[in-house]
Amino acid sequence: MRSTIIVAVILLAGGLVWHKLFSKEATIEAAYRACLRQVDATADAARVGAPKGPSPAKTEPAVAANAPRVDQIVQGTLAGLGGAMCGSIRTSCADNYAGDVCQAALRRHR
């Protein structure tokens, strides 16, 4: 009786580990999260700041004042596009896991 319970617990634990790490849903979720990390890194690299180099004295305060607003617009746009792109991984893989689009996305975001 005791060995049966131990075997059942081991099988249950193995099934849970497989489901969390190696199932279709887990691989899709891992690719989705990797895509979001890549989008966040790209968005951080695309920060808008004060202009580099000499600029006329009249326009410098106006440009410096508008830089945070432009940065907000750029970051919002990148977040929206990135979210849509990463969401398409979930959708295409849910629709056709063995399809070319899903498999290419999974290979890219491992």
CYANA upper distance limits for C-alpha pairs under 8 A (distance plus 0.5 A):
  1 MET  CA      5 ILE  CA      6.99
  2 ARG  CA      6 ILE  CA      6.83
  3 SER  CA      7 VAL  CA      6.59
  4 THR  CA      8 ALA  CA      6.59
  5 ILE  CA      9 VAL  CA      6.62
  6 ILE  CA     10 ILE  CA      6.67
  7 VAL  CA     11 LEU  CA      6.60
  8 ALA  CA     12 LEU  CA      6.54
  9 VAL  CA     13 ALA  CA      6.52
 10 ILE  CA     14 GLY  CA      6.52
 11 LEU  CA     15 GLY  CA      6.55
 12 LEU  CA     16 LEU  CA      6.72
 13 ALA  CA     17 VAL  CA      6.69
 14 GLY  CA     18 TRP  CA      6.58
 15 GLY  CA     19 HIS  CA      6.56
 16 LEU  CA     20 LYS  CA      6.61
 17 VAL  CA     21 LEU  CA      6.50
 17 VAL  CA     22 PHE  CA      8.34
 18 TRP  CA     22 PHE  CA      5.61
 18 TRP  CA     23 SER  CA      6.79
 19 HIS  CA     23 SER  CA      5.46
 19 HIS  CA     25 GLU  CA      8.42
 19 HIS  CA     26 ALA  CA      7.36
 20 LYS  CA     26 ALA  CA      6.18
 21 LEU  CA     26 ALA  CA      6.03
 21 LEU  CA     27 THR  CA      7.63
 22 PHE  CA     26 ALA  CA      6.40
 22 PHE  CA     27 THR  CA      6.77
 23 SER  CA     27 THR  CA      6.77
 24 LYS  CA     28 ILE  CA      6.63
 24 LYS  CA     97 TYR  CA      8.26
 25 GLU  CA     29 GLU  CA      6.57
 26 ALA  CA     30 ALA  CA      6.53
 27 THR  CA     31 ALA  CA      6.66
 27 THR  CA    106 LEU  CA      7.99
 28 ILE  CA     32 TYR  CA      6.63
 28 ILE  CA     89 ILE  CA      7.90
 28 ILE  CA     90 ARG  CA      6.75
 28 ILE  CA     93 CYS  CA      7.33
 28 ILE  CA    106 LEU  CA      7.66
 29 GLU  CA     33 ARG  CA      6.67
 29 GLU  CA     90 ARG  CA      7.91
 30 ALA  CA     34 ALA  CA      6.62
 30 ALA  CA    109 HIS  CA      8.41
 30 ALA  CA    110 ARG  CA      7.90
 31 ALA  CA     35 CYS  CA      6.56
 31 ALA  CA     89 ILE  CA      8.14
 31 ALA  CA    105 ALA  CA      7.81
 31 ALA  CA    106 LEU  CA      6.21
 31 ALA  CA    109 HIS  CA      5.44
 31 ALA  CA    110 ARG  CA      6.53
 32 TYR  CA     36 LEU  CA      6.82
 32 TYR  CA     86 CYS  CA      6.18
 32 TYR  CA     87 GLY  CA      7.68
 32 TYR  CA     89 ILE  CA      6.96
 32 TYR  CA     90 ARG  CA      7.21
 32 TYR  CA    109 HIS  CA      8.14
 33 ARG  CA     37 ARG  CA      6.73
 34 ALA  CA     38 GLN  CA      6.73
 34 ALA  CA    109 HIS  CA      6.07
 34 ALA  CA    110 ARG  CA      7.50
 35 CYS  CA     39 VAL  CA      6.68
 35 CYS  CA     86 CYS  CA      6.25
 35 CYS  CA    109 HIS  CA      6.55
 36 LEU  CA     40 ASP  CA      6.61
 36 LEU  CA     82 GLY  CA      7.53
 36 LEU  CA     83 GLY  CA      7.64
 36 LEU  CA     86 CYS  CA      6.97
 37 ARG  CA     41 ALA  CA      6.71
 38 GLN  CA     42 THR  CA      6.70
 39 VAL  CA     43 ALA  CA      6.58
 39 VAL  CA     78 LEU  CA      8.14
 39 VAL  CA     79 ALA  CA      7.86
 39 VAL  CA     82 GLY  CA      6.14
 40 ASP  CA     44 ASP  CA      6.65
 40 ASP  CA     79 ALA  CA      8.13
 41 ALA  CA     45 ALA  CA      6.80
 42 THR  CA     46 ALA  CA      6.85
 43 ALA  CA     47 ARG  CA      7.40
 43 ALA  CA     75 GLN  CA      6.63
 43 ALA  CA     78 LEU  CA      6.69
 43 ALA  CA     79 ALA  CA      7.86
 46 ALA  CA     74 VAL  CA      8.29
 46 ALA  CA     75 GLN  CA      8.33
 47 ARG  CA     71 ASP  CA      6.59
 47 ARG  CA     74 VAL  CA      8.32
 47 ARG  CA     75 GLN  CA      8.07
 48 VAL  CA     67 ALA  CA      6.83
 48 VAL  CA     68 PRO  CA      7.83
 48 VAL  CA     70 VAL  CA      7.39
 48 VAL  CA     71 ASP  CA      5.42
 48 VAL  CA     74 VAL  CA      8.39
 49 GLY  CA     64 ALA  CA      8.24
 49 GLY  CA     67 ALA  CA      6.18
 49 GLY  CA     68 PRO  CA      7.73
 49 GLY  CA     71 ASP  CA      7.87
 50 ALA  CA     63 VAL  CA      7.65
 50 ALA  CA     64 ALA  CA      5.91
 50 ALA  CA     67 ALA  CA      6.72
 51 PRO  CA     55 SER  CA      8.32
 51 PRO  CA     63 VAL  CA      8.11
 51 PRO  CA     64 ALA  CA      8.10
 55 SER  CA     59 THR  CA      7.74
 55 SER  CA     60 GLU  CA      6.77
 56 PRO  CA     60 GLU  CA      6.76
 57 ALA  CA     61 PRO  CA      8.13
 58 LYS  CA     62 ALA  CA      8.31
 59 THR  CA     63 VAL  CA      6.55
 60 GLU  CA     64 ALA  CA      6.48
 61 PRO  CA     65 ALA  CA      6.50
 62 ALA  CA     66 ASN  CA      6.74
 63 VAL  CA     67 ALA  CA      6.59
 64 ALA  CA     68 PRO  CA      8.35
 66 ASN  CA     70 VAL  CA      6.76
 67 ALA  CA     71 ASP  CA      6.54
 68 PRO  CA     72 GLN  CA      6.70
 69 ARG  CA     73 ILE  CA      6.85
 70 VAL  CA     74 VAL  CA      6.67
 71 ASP  CA     75 GLN  CA      6.50
 72 GLN  CA     76 GLY  CA      6.47
 73 ILE  CA     77 THR  CA      6.58
 74 VAL  CA     78 LEU  CA      6.62
 75 GLN  CA     79 ALA  CA      6.51
 76 GLY  CA     80 GLY  CA      6.62
 77 THR  CA     81 LEU  CA      6.64
 78 LEU  CA     82 GLY  CA      6.28
 79 ALA  CA     83 GLY  CA      6.40
 80 GLY  CA     84 ALA  CA      6.73
 81 LEU  CA     85 MET  CA      6.61
 82 GLY  CA     86 CYS  CA      6.51
 83 GLY  CA     87 GLY  CA      6.34
 84 ALA  CA     88 SER  CA      6.68
 85 MET  CA     89 ILE  CA      7.47
 86 CYS  CA     90 ARG  CA      7.60
 87 GLY  CA     91 THR  CA      6.88
 88 SER  CA     92 SER  CA      6.34
 89 ILE  CA     93 CYS  CA      6.47
 89 ILE  CA    102 CYS  CA      7.03
 89 ILE  CA    105 ALA  CA      7.02
 90 ARG  CA     94 ALA  CA      6.44
 91 THR  CA     95 ASP  CA      6.65
 92 SER  CA     96 ASN  CA      6.51
 92 SER  CA     97 TYR  CA      7.76
 92 SER  CA    101 VAL  CA      7.43
 92 SER  CA    102 CYS  CA      6.33
 93 CYS  CA     97 TYR  CA      4.88
 93 CYS  CA     98 ALA  CA      8.21
 93 CYS  CA     99 GLY  CA      8.12
 93 CYS  CA    101 VAL  CA      8.34
 93 CYS  CA    102 CYS  CA      5.40
 93 CYS  CA    103 GLN  CA      8.46
 96 ASN  CA    102 CYS  CA      7.56
 97 TYR  CA    102 CYS  CA      6.33
 97 TYR  CA    103 GLN  CA      7.64
 98 ALA  CA    102 CYS  CA      7.30
 98 ALA  CA    103 GLN  CA      6.99
 99 GLY  CA    103 GLN  CA      6.69
100 ASP  CA    104 ALA  CA      6.48
101 VAL  CA    105 ALA  CA      6.73
102 CYS  CA    106 LEU  CA      6.62
103 GLN  CA    107 ARG  CA      6.62
104 ALA  CA    108 ARG  CA      6.63
105 ALA  CA    109 HIS  CA      6.63
106 LEU  CA    110 ARG  CA      6.66
